[in-house]
Amino acid sequence: MSSRSSQLFAAAKKRIPGGVNSPVRAFRNVNGDPFFVARAKGSKIWDVDGNKYIDYVGSWGPAILGHAPDVVIDAVCEAASRGLSFGIPNPFEVEMAELICDWMPSIEKVRLVNSGTEATMSCIRLARAFTGRNKIIKFDGCYHGHVDPLLVKSGSGALTHGQPNSAGVPQAFVDLTISLPFNDVDVVRKAFRENRNQIAAVIVEPIPANAGLYFPEENFLSILREECTRHGALLILDEVVTGFRVARGGAQEIYEIKPDLTALGKVIGGGLPVGGFGGRAEIMDQLSPDGPVYQAGTLSGNPLAMAAGLAQLGEMQRINGWKLLEELGARFEELAREAIAHTKIGSTFHRIGSMFCLFFTPGPIVDLASAQRSDLKMFTKFFHACLRRGVYFAPSQFETGFISTAHTPEDIAHTGAVMREVLDEIVHFTIE
């Protein structure tokens, strides 16, 4: 008898390309079919067939308080009772803008949008207009949404499916994008020398989280800041994933970097569609209606998304959620490393705060090339064996896991035991 999930997926494939509305959900990288979710609460999700999982995907990052936290649900219901969308300003927009500028001092003004992709796209347009230049530097494996000029050696779903460059992107756009290895300052300096007065901006995930998870080496980000300043280019930090996740002030707080522009998303929407971008006032003032750079959106600053985000961020502040996440993350890392050491499997475990990734290759992993050494067949075995035991990790080696404040010590302990059991089986037996 087929499962309800398999029936839904068969129906979806008839009407939705690939049966999914975002590629990585298709489970193709793990040679499987997706399950369909019926409901979620706290650290758990239940599929339409009644199976329960401890969830470490968290809607790909937004669910920092876990799924359906009461404080967020109450805020959304209250906001919805007054209207779903207005198309004119609402007070929540001002409150969110003030919070963002307060928590991220590099941001003097912010424009709220509907997705991370829209945020990065707008940053690029704004940087080009402000500098009068056209070329952009990005880094291999960093994913900045499905923006045409940034789908060059990108991460996330494009990397997962073996197609880091997309069809339909004109070569003329590609020619304006310079993609370099992450953590290599020499090639950055060379690119600036060879493209003097042509580079509008450098865009980077300060902590790349779409080719697995790896970290900037000492001084890498500060050197990017120095090179951009020296050559009159803007530094754009894509903090769609890390913003308000790794720290109250994002990765820029941890690494003490002041970008010219920052892209935001995920956490600031509390689980609803959202994005934002902001930076120095003189740059942001180039946006219409004050300046010549056009950007607009019917649902931008949507009252439900703003209410959800404000409730989530307010709760994180109230409970000192980042301290709790660090404690949970440290315990998770301890158990993961114990499992790895027990089985003596060749792997590398990375974590910062509540974000983590297990690579099936020895380290060090500092860039896309080293991340791609990971054994994808071994990851596939690991993924399915964990899923059968009720632990849901991202269905791709090249994605990051997320812990929420709703994960309990018991969740973490159980997950550690599952990882140990699964890794032991991978080493000593054949898991089909």
N, C-alpha and C positions, 0 to 999 in steps of 0.2 A: 504494500500500500504506500502510495507516495505521500510525502509530508505536505502540510499546508504551505510551507515555505517553497517547496519545489513547484507546487501548483501555481503559486503567485509569481514565481520567477518565470515560469513558462508563459503565463499570461503577459507579464511585463515585457518579455522579449518581443512579443508581437506588436507592441505599441510604443515602446521606449527603446532607443538605440542601445543595444547591449543589455537591455533589461534594467538599466540603472541610470540615475541622473547625475552621477559623478563616477568616473572610470574606476577608481580604486575599490569601490564598493562591489565590483563584479567578482572578486576573489579569483580572478584568472591567474594572478601571480602565485597563488597557492594551489592551483589546479583543482578548484572547487567551485561550488555555487554558494551564493550568499544565503544567509537566513534572514527572515523578515521579522522586525521587532514589533511586538504588540504593545509593550509598555516599559517604562524604566522608572526607577526610584532609587535615590542614593547611589550606591556603588554597583547596583545590579540592573541587568536588563533581562527581559523575558521575551522569548520569540513566540511566534504565533502557534507553535506546537507545544508550548508550555515549558520549554527548557529554560533554566535560569543560568545566567553567567555573571561572574565578577567582571566588570567592564573596565578595561584600561585604555579605551579609545576616547571615551568622553566626548562624543560628537566631534572628534578630531581637535579637542582642546578647549572648547568654550565652557564645558561643565566643570569648572574648578571647584564648585561646591557640591558636585555630584548632580545626579539627574533630579529634576523636579523639586528643588529645595522649596520648602514652604514659603520662605521669605520672598522668593522670586515669583512663585505662582500667585501669591497674594497680591503682589505689586502689579503683575500683568492683568489679573482679573479686575482689579480696581481701575487700572488705566483703560481696559477694554470697555468697562461699563460707561465710560465717558466718550467713547468713540475710537475707531480703529486707525483712522488716518484723516488728516485734515488738509494737507497741501498748503498750509500756512504755518507760521511758527507756533511752537508750543513750549511751555516753561521747562519741560524736561531737557530740551536741547541745550538751553543755557546752563542748566545745572550740570549736565554731562560735560559740556565744554569747559566749565570752570574747574571741575574735578580733574579732567585730563591735564589741563595746564598747570594745576597745582601739584599733581603727582609726578609729572614729567616736565621739569623746568626748561628743557630745551624747546618746548612747545609754547609759543606765545599766543598763537591763534590756531584754531582747528576747524576743519570742515568735516561734517559727518555724512557718511555715504552708506551704501548697502552691502558692501562686500570688501574683503581684502583685495581682491583683484581690482576693483574700482579704485581703491585707495592707492595702490602702487601705480596704476595707469595714470592717475591724476598727478602723482608725484613726478613722474617722468615728464609729463606735458608741462608742468609748472617749472621744473628745472630747466627744460629746454628754452622756455620763454624767458625765464629770468636771466639765463646766461647768454642767450643768443647763439647757442651751440646745439649740435645734433647728436653727437655720439654718447653712448652710455657704456660704462664698465659694469659688468656683473661677474658672478663667480660660478664655476661649474658645480652643478648639484643644488644650487640655491634656487628655490622656487618662489616666484613672486606673482602667482596667479597666471591665468591664461591670457596674458597681454601679448599681442603679436611680437613686439621687439624683445620681449623677455623670455620667449619660449625657445631659447638657445641654450643647449646643454643644461636644461632645467631639471628639477627634482620632482618629488611627489609622484602623482599618477603617471606623468609623462615618462619618468625614469622607470617606474614600476613595470610599465608595459613595453619597455625597451625602445621607446620612441621619444628621446629627449628633445627632438625638434618636431614641430607640427607641420602637417600639410596645410596649405592655405595661407601660409605666412610669406609675403613677398620677399624676394631676395634683397630688395632695396632696404627693407626693415632690418634684415639680418646683418647687412653690411654696416649698419649704424650701431651694432651691439658687439662689444668686445668681451668675450667670456674667458676668464682667467682661472687658474687653479687657486683654490682657497688656501690661505696661510702662506702664500708666496709673495713677499713684499717686493722682491727684485723684479718680477714680471709686471707688477703694478707700476713701479717707477719707469720701467722700460716703455710700457704702454703710454704713459703720460709724455715721455720724451718723443716718441714716434708719432704722437697725435697732438702736437702742441697747439693749444688754443682751440681744440675741437671737442674736448670732452665736457659735456654738460654736467654729468653726475656719476658718482659711484653708488650703486645700490647693493646692499648686502644684508643677508640675515646675520645679525651679530652672533647668533648661535644657530648654525645650520640645522634645521630640524625636518628637512624633506628629502634627505638622502641617508636616512638613519638619524643619528645625532652625534655631532662632533663639535669641537670647541676651537675658538680662536687662540692661537699661540700668543705668548707674551708679546705685547706691543703691536700685534697685527692691526687691531682696530685703531689704536692711537696713531700708527703710521698712516693708515688710510685717511684719518682726520688731517694729519699734517700735509699729506700730498694733495688732498683736495684744496686745502687752504692755500698752499703754495701755487697751485695752478689755476685757481679761480673756478674750481668745480664745486658742486654741492655734494655733501655726503648724505645719503638717504639710508636710514636704518629701517629695514622691514621687520617690524615687531608685531606683525599680525599674530604670530604664535607666541612669542615671548612676552609681549606687552602685558603687564599686570599679572603674568603667570610666574615668571622666575623670581620676581621681586615686585614690591609695590611700585617702583619706578622703572620696571622692565630691565632688560639686559643693559641698557645704557647707564642705569644706576650701578649695576655690578661692576662694569668695566670702566666707569667714569668717563664716558664718551659723550660729547655734545654734538649730535648731528644737526644738519640744517633742516632736514625734513624727516618725519617719522610716519610710517604706515601702521595702522592699528586695525584690529578686528577681533573676532572670536570672543574673548573674555568680556569685552565691553558691551556685548549684546545679551549676555545671560542665556544664550541658547537660541536667540532669534537672529535673523539675518542682519548683519551690521558691518560697517567699516568706518574708518576715519583716517584723516591725515592732517598733520599740522607741523608747524615749525616756526622759524623766525617771522616776525610780523611783516617785515619788508618784503619777504617772499610771498607769504600768504595773501598780502594785499594786492597781488597781481591777479587774483581770482575775480571773476565777475561776481557781483555787479560793480565792484570798485575798480577792477583792472581788466586787461584784454584777454585773459585766459578763461575760456568758457568751460564750465562744469556745472551740471545740474542733475537733479534726481527727484522723481515724483514722490518716492517714499523715504527720501533722506531725512534722518532725524525722526523716524517713525516713533510715535509716543509709546507703543508697546515695547519696542526694542530698547528705547531709552529708559523706560521704567524698569525693565528687567535688568539691564546693565547697572543702573544706579543701585538697585537693591542688592545685586550680587557683590559689587565692589564695596558697598557699605557694610555688608555682612563680613566680607574678608577683612576689612579694617577693624570691625568690632571684635572679632574673635582672634585677631592676629593670625589669619589663615596661613600666611607665608611661613611662620615659625612651625605651625602644625604640619604643613606640607614637607618642610625640610626634615622633620622628625620621622614622618611616615616614609619619605624617600630614602633616608639613611638606613632605616630598618629594612626596607625593600632591597636596597643595594647590598646590605650585609648578607641577607639570605640568598640573593642571586649569586654573589661571589662564593658563598659556601657551597652552593650547588655546583658551580663551575669547578671549584677546587676538588670537590668530592669525585666528580666524574673525569677530571683531567681532560675535559674537552677543549679543543682549540677554539677559543672564543674571546671576545672583548666586550666588557660591559661599561657603558657610559651612563652617567646620571648627573643632572644639575637640578636641585630642588625637586619638583614633582615630575620632571621629564626624564625619560630613560630610553635606552635601546640596547639590545643584545645582538652583537654581530657574531656570525659564525666564521670568524677568521681571527688569527692572532693579530695583535696591534703592532705598532700604533696605527690608529685611524685618525687622520688629520684633514682629509679632503675626499673628494668624490672618488678619485682613483683608488685610494686605499679602502674606502667603503665598499667599492665594487668587487673586492676580493672575497667578500662574504659568500659562503656556500649556500646558494639559494635552495638546493634540494634538501639540505639539512634544516634550513629554516622552515620549509614547507612541512616536513615531518613534525617539527617542534610545534608549529602553529596548530595543526590538526589534533595532535595528541593533547595539547593544552585545552583546546576547544571541547574535545570529548569529555574532559574532566571539569568543564564548567568555568574555564578561565579564557576570556576573550582578549587577545592581543590584536593589534592592527594586522590585517591580512597582507602585509608586505614587509620585506626586510628593510625597505627604504622609507619607513615611517617611524615616528616617535610615539612612545607610550606615555600616558598621562595618569597621574594619581590625583584624586580629589580629596577634599577634606571629609567627604562622606565615607571614604575607605576606612575600615576599622582595623585595629591591630590584628584581629582574627582574620580579616580578608587578606592582609599582608602575609600572615603566617601560613595560611592555607595555600596562597599562591606560591610562596617559597617552597613548600612541600611538593606541590605539583611540578614546579620547575625541576626540582631535584630528581623526582621520579621519572619525569620525561627525559631529561638529559641522560640519566642512567640507562634508560631503555635505548636511547639513540646510540649510545656508545657500545652497549653490550648486546643489543638485539636489533632486529630489523623492524622498524615501524613502517607499516605500509600506509 
